[in-house]
Amino acid sequence: MPKLFDALEPIASKIAEQQGLELVDIEMVRSGSDRILRVSIDKPGGVGLTDCEKFSEPFGNELDVIDPIKERYYLEVSSPGPERPLRKDSDFTRFAGSEVEIRLKEVLEGKRVIKGRLAGLENQDLVIVIDGVQQVIPRILVTQAKLKPDFDF
């Protein structure tokens, strides 16, 4: 998946920027026997159906030209949703103070999944507050980071 993201990110980012959007994520997922190329975009105030359609057409056309995915797939363009993935340095700065879930390549202090409040970045590593205690998570160990909003009803 990271290779697919790296291959498609420049194209998707360019189209997103031209439309006043931000590329959040690109991932290939399975739904039953179908493969779905899921692209998440955002903008201040959130994206709507029109934004997704406007992005989808030129991006789909570029995919047809470069043909990076040999198997049959569906293109899905949507907002990142409440559990937005965090990938870029700017994401970790922008969402400092938010609840997050971090998945790790290996066990760190007895855990592979860490949940806490994102404090930000320190020397390219993540700083998470867990039960009032700051913990530095080496970025190289992170396989996935996403917002984990606390919905209290």
ABEGO torsion letter per residue (X at the ends): XAAAAAAAAAAAAAAAAAAGBBBABBBBBBBEABBBBBBBBBBBGEBBAAAAAAAAAAAAAAAAAAGABABBBBBBBBBAEABBBBABAAAAAAABGBBBBBBBABBBGGBABBBBBBAEBBGGBBBBBBGGBBBBBBAAABABBBBBBBBBX
